[in-house]
Amino acid sequence: MIRPSYVFTSESVSEGHPDKVADRISDTVVDAFLSKDPEARVACETLVTTNRVVLAGEVRAGQKGNSAAQNKAFTKEILSSLEPKVRAAVKDIGYEQKGFHWNKAKFANYLHGQSAHIAQGVDASEKKDEGAGDQGIMFGYATNETPQLMPATLQWSHDILSVLAKKRHSGELSHLQPDAKSQVTVLYENGKPVRVLTVLVSHQHDKRIDGKMATSKRVLDYIKPHILDVFPEGMITKKTQWICNPTGRFEIGGPDGDAGVTGRKIIVDTYGGAAPHGGGAFSGKDPTKVDRSAAYICRYLAKNVVAAGLADKCTIQIAYAIGLAKPLSFYVDLHDTGRVDAALLEKVLPELVGGCTPQAIRETLGLNKPIYARAAAYGHFGRTPDNDGGFSWERTNLTSELKGLA
């Protein structure tokens, strides 16, 4: 049952946050492999720290008809091309600092061939369908409290940093540096957001802003006019509390201020704590890894349920065993807002995606493409589908069919 009144908070982090730098690099590696081989296998972990980038993990690429030796050489060729792509990604984020510089940071690549024991369980053959790349549980969620069908607290946290990043890149807010975090606290009544209680932004900055020492108040005055439009009319009031850089100064940031590792911002990546999370990260994984692809299909199905008006909120859980194609379970929760039986959706929804096997998911969403680096920051969900297939899981093309179930 929905509580009549409560307060909820979500956070986001910018593309320049150390963990997001690591995510961006790992997904740059995924895209590099998929651009050469749509069936490539990638599990890339990245560590970033003061002027150092380290890659580790397992990869495999090849071409049908090639010998094992030829495919090994093909994989090696892709590996040798990664360094300039990684440096370009760091440059695009905006790091040209003494402690972390796109051109000066040391680069180490410890990626190696995929385990044969994993490959034998995952790869399809004449005797079996392609299996899941790992065991685990994945969730998808949608809510009608924002146009993006995302939790308001998270969507607005993302939007704050996305707006500031665009204006930093354009030069309009040239005194900002790449590392940043945001947090939004909202009062809900009858399950709907009614007022923003607190907006917290911590943003890396130059020592001076327009010739004056960059105090917390000066940074807030510098950025606040640019982010007010993030919030719908009436959400910001005279009582809204604004907090900026509460430690006082934020000049040292990014990987120089704190080490970053792939996959440490999974709640930021998904639903801001408003829905469960299975625990698996997305970045650095090719789409045969169900941590990624199954979470995407769950979001896709949940979003279509809400977009079709079958519920105000929808959570979907799916579970897999490594090497097995068929899901072990498929669960739907409509949070007492449903206009259709959840049990009916549990039967119908998987059938719309070929039984939710890993291969069917990839084919439905067109996931075997280099579309992942763009998703590494500001959330994997609540985004606009791209013409080239990026964010395909955000489409609402099932709504016509689903409306007939009500």
N, C-alpha and C positions, 0 to 999 in steps of 0.2 A: 504494500500500500504506500502511495506517495505521501511523504510528510508534508504538512501544510506550510512549514517554513523552515529553511535551513540555509547555512552558509557553506559555499564550496570554493575551492581554489585549485587552479592549475598553473603550471609553469611552462615556459619554452626557453630555448637557448638558440643563439644565432649561429650562422654558418662558420663564424670564427671561434666559437667555443672549442676548446681542445678536443673534446670527444667528437664534436661534429666535424672538425678537420679530419680526424681519423676515419669517420664514417664516409666523408666525401672521397677520401683517397681510396678506401676499400671498394666503394662503388665505381670509382674510376677504373679500377682494375677489372671489376666485373664487366663493365662496358667495353673495355679493351679486348677482352676475350670473346664476348658475344658478338662484337663487330666483325671478328675474324671467323668465328665458328658458333652458330646459334645453339649448338648442342654442347658447348663447353661446360666443364664443371669447375666451379671456383668456390673456395672457402678462404677468403683473405682477411687476416687480422692486421691492423695497423696500430703502431705505437708512435706518437709524436711527443717530443719533449724539446728542450732548448736546442735549437738548430740541429735537429736530428729527426729523420723519418725512417722507421723500420717496418718492413713487410714480412709476414710469415703466414704459412698455411699451405693448403693443398690445391693443385690445379690440374686440369687435363683438357687438352684440345686435340682435335684431329679432323681428318677429312675421310669420308667413306672411300674405300678402295685403296687407301694408303697402307703401307706396312707399319708395324709398330715402331720401327726405327724412324720412318718418315714422320709419323705423328709426334714422336718424341722431339724431333728436330723442329717441327711446327710449333709445339708448345714453347720450346726454348727461344724461338724467334720472337714470339709474343712477349715472353718474359724480358727479353733484352730491350724491348721498346717501351717499357713501362716508365722508366725514370723521367723522360721529358714530359710524359702525360701527367705524372704525379706533380712535378714542379709547376706545370701549367695550372693544375687545379689549385694549388696553394697560392699562386699568383692571382688567380681569378678571385679567390676569397679576399685578397688584399694584404697579404703578409709580406712586408718589406722592412721588417724591424730588425734591430741589432740582435735580439735574442731568438728570432725566428724569421728567416728570410727565404723566399722561394728559390733563390738562385744559390744561396750560400749554405743551406742546411745540408748536413751529411746524409746520404741515402744508402740504405742497406736492404737488399732483397733476399729473403730466405724462403720464398715460395718454392715448393717442390711438388713432385708428382703425387697424384691422388692415391690413397690406399687401395690396393686391389680388392681387399675384403669389403670395402664400402662399394666399390664399383660393381662387384658381382651381385650385390643385393639390390642395387638401384637400377641398373641398366635393364632395358627390355630385351627379350630374346624370343625365339620361336615358341618357347614353352611357357612364358609368363609375361604379364604386362609390366611396364616400368613401375618400380616400387618407390615408396616415399624415401627421401634422402635421410630421414631420421625419425625416431619416435617423437611424440610430443603432443601438446594441446595448443590450439590456436583459437583466437577470438576475433569476431567482428562486431561492430557496434554502429548504430546510427540513432540520432534523435532530431526531432523537428524544431529544436529551440534556436537554430540558426539556418540561414538559407543553404549553407554547405552541408546541413544535416550532421553537424558536429557539436560537441559540448561547447557552450559559449565561452566558458572560462579558458579553454585551450585555444579555440579559434582566435579569440581576441589577443591572447598572449602571443600566438604565432604572428598575427597581423601587425602587432606593434613592432616586432623585430624585423619583419619583412619590409615594412615601410621605411624604417630607419636604415636598413641595409641598402635599399634602392637609392635613397638620398645620399648615403655615404659614397656609393659607387659613382653617382652622377656628379659629385663634388658640391652639392648643395649643403651637405653637413660634413664638410671636409675635416672638421676637428674630431670626428669620431673614428675609432679604431675598430677592428673586426670583432673582438670578443664582446659578448653581451648576454644578459639573461633578462627575462621578464616573468612577471607573475601577476595574475589577476584574481581577485576575490570578489565573489558575486553573492548577493542575497537572492534566494529563490523563494517563491511563494506558489504553492500548488504545483510544484514541479517546473515552474517557468522562471527564467531570470527576470528580475524587476529592477535591480539597482546594483551598480558597481560600488563596492565598499572600499577597495584598496587597489591601487595600481603601483606595482613595484618594478622599477627598471634599474639594472646595474649595467652600465655601459663603459667599456674602455674608451679613453679619451686622450687627447694631447695634453701636455702640461698646461698650455694656455688656450683659451678660447677667445678669439678676437682681441688678442693682446692682454687679456686679463687672466689671473690665476684661475684654474678650472676647479672651483669648489663644487660640492654636491648640488647646491642651489643653482649655480650657474649652468651646470650640465642639464638639470631639469628644465630650466627656463629655455635652454637651447633646443631641447628635443620635444617638449610638451606640445607646442603648437602643431607639430607635424603628426602627432598620433591621436589627437582628439577625434578625428573623423573615423577612426577604427571602430568606435562604439556607436551603436544605434542611438537615435535621439532619445533623450530622457534617461539614459543609463548612467551618465555622469552627472552628479549633482554637487551642490556646494559642500555636502558632507563627505564626498569621495576623498579618501586619503591618498596623497601622492608621495611616494618614497623613491629617492634616487641615490644610488651609490652610498648606502648607509654606513660603509666603513670609512667614508670620507674622500678617498681618492682611488682611482682605478686606472693607473697608467701602465703598469706591468700586467700583461694578460696573455691570452692565447697559450700555446704550448710552452712558451718561456715562463709563464706564471704557474702553470699546472700541467702535468702530463695528461695526454689524451689517449683513449683506447677505443677501438671499434665496439659498438654495441652497448654502451653504458647509459644511453638516454632512450630506453625503450618506451617509457611512459610518455615522454615528449613526442616520440615518433608516432604514437597511436592515439589515445583518447584522454590523456591528461589525468588519469586516475578515475575517470567517470565510468569505466568499464573494466572488466578483468583483463589480465594479460597472461598469456601462457608461459612467458619467460624467455622465449627465443627472440634474438635480435634479427633485424632484416639485412642491414648493410654488410657488404662483402660476400653475399651468398647468391649463387646463380639460382634461377627459378625452379630447379628441381628440388631445392631445399624447401620443404613445406613450412618451415618457420616463416618463410617469406611468402611463397605463393598461396598457401592455404589461408594465411591471415588476410591476404588481398582478396581472395574469393569470399571469405566470410564478410568482409566489409562491403564488397560488391552486392552480395545477397541481402545483407541487413539494410543497406542504403536503399535498395529497390523496394523492399518491404515498406519502409517508412515513406518513400517517395510515392508509392502507390496508395498511400492512405490507409494501409492495413493496421498500422499501429503508430503511436507517437514515439515509441522507443523500441528498439529491437537489438538483442544480443544473440549472437550465434557462436556456438563452440563446435569444433571439430577435432578429432583425435586420429593419430596414425601410429603404425608400427613400422620401423625401418625395414625396407625391402618389400613391403606389402602395398598393393595399389589401392585396395578398397579401404575407406575410412573405418575405424573401429566404432565411431559414434558420431552422431550429428544432432545437436541440441539447439532449440530455439526458445528464447525467453522474451515475451512481449511486455513485461513489467506492468501487468494489469492495465495496459492501454490498448490491447488488441481488439480488432473488429473481425478477427478470423481465429479459428482454433490453431494454436501453436503446433499441435500434433499433425495437422494437415500440412503446415509449412515444412515440418520435418520430413515429410514424405515427398512433397512436391519440389522443394528447392534443390536438393541434390540432383534430381532428375533433369533439371534445367542446365546442369553443368556436367553431364556425362557421368553421374555418380560421384563427382568430386574426386576422381582419381588424379594423381599429380599431372599426368599427361593431358587429361581433359581440362584441367584448370589452366595449364599453360596455353592450350589451344584456344580456349574460350576468351582469355584475356590477352592473347598475343604477347606472351611474356619473354619469348626467346629473342629479345632485341636489346640493343644498348640504350636503355631508357632509365637507368637507375641513379646515376650521379645527381640528377636534378631533384631527386626525392630525398637526398641525404639531409637536408635542413628544412625547417618550417613545416614538418609533418608529412607523413606519407599519405594522409587522408585529408579530405576537405579541400582537395585541389581540383583544378579544372583539367579535364582530359585534353591531351595534346593530339594534333592531327597525325603525328607519327606513331601513336600508340602509347605514349607516356600517360601514366595515371589512368589507364584503361579501366581499372577497378572502380573508378568514380563515375562511370557511365550509369544512366538510369534507363536503359533500353528494355528492361523487363517489366516495366510498370503496367503496360497495357495488358499483358498476359496475367499479371498478378491481380489486377483489379477485379478480374472475373471470379476470384476466389471469395470475395467478400459477400 
